Amino acid sequence: AVAPDGTRFVTISVRTDTTTQKVDYELQLWHVDVPSSSGEIHLAKVRGQSVDRVVAVNWSASGDRLAVVADSHLQILQTDSWRVVSVLDSPGLGISDVVFAPAGGDRPGQENVIATFDGTAAHLWNIKDRTHLVDFRPLFAVQSTAYVAQQNESLLITGDRALRFFQADESRSDFGETLLKLGDPHAGIINHIQFADVADADGHWFATTGADGTVALWRWLGAQ
């Protein structure tokens, strides 16, 4: 995962002891102009247990925080000190991926809202007060998710074999409800969704990739 300013990135390393077959996961920080790692990033123990498995990382739009999914929990780190400032448990099956909203958001408090998914549903959290805001449950298992909070709109998209668009604005009466379903945009599973960093007058641009090996570019103009 590359930081928004392009100067640093974080990798997940997996090491297996050939004798004991024990698997260790490490987070490594790198600078793009330095050929060797700048050091390991240490995560917090949860209920007295050290981290066993790390599966996903995501930078905030400002680059001041890093979200890490470790052992189905969500840990938030400040990137100036690399100190863990919050640990969140998840409902249901745990957390398997995480995403901050991209840059350009102008909604008060939106920098503290983060999206996760657990393979069954997508979720919104407030990481400042560590509260679970809402879950979004499509008919099939969630394979990918994306979240945007720009201009006057907050939107969450889930992908399985269809794209489903959910209202993610807490102030709206239809918060958490489905706005639109788009069936079979790819021939198979949708494995990634990514919003552009900045919206324009023509709406929110985003891209999807599918198991069919194709990439599609989309523009969200709002629910009609």
C-alpha positions, 0 to 999 in steps of 0.5 A: 500500500502506497502513501498518498504522497507517494514517498512511502509504502507498507508491505505485508511479509509472510515468513515460514519456518521450514522446521516448525512450519510456523508462519509469521506476518510482518508489516514493513515500512519502506521509502521509495528512495531507499532500497532497504526496509525502514523497519518493522511496524509493530501492532498492538496485542489484542486480549493479551495475544500477539498478532498472528495474521495480517491480511490488509492495510490502507492509508487515509487520504491525508496519509496521517493514519494507517488502517491494518486488518490483523486477526479479523480486528481493525487497528488504526496507527498514527503514521508520524509515530507508528503508534496504535491509537485504536483497536476495533472488534467487528460484528459477525465474521470479522474483518477481511479488508478495509478502506478509507474514503479517497481524498476530496471529502468535505463533510465534517467528521468524514475523515473518521469514517471507514469502511470494512467488509467481512466476506458477507457484508460491508460495514461503516465505522467511526474510528474516533469513538469506535462505534459501528454505524451500519452494515450493508448486506447484499444477497450474496457474499461481498467480494470487494467494497469501495467508499466515497464521501465527497461534495454532498454525497456519501456512497458505498459500493459492494461487489459480488457478481453485481454492483450494489450502491448503498446510501452512506450518509448518516444524515439521510433517512435512507441511510444504509439502504440500497440505491441501485443494483447493477447486475453482471457488470463483469463475466464473473466475480467483481474482485476490486472497486476503486474510486478516483481521488477527486470527484468533478462536476460530472459525478464520481468516477470509479473503476472495477476489475473482474475475474474475467480479466477486464477493467471497467470505468464507471461514472456515478451521477447519483440515484435517479 
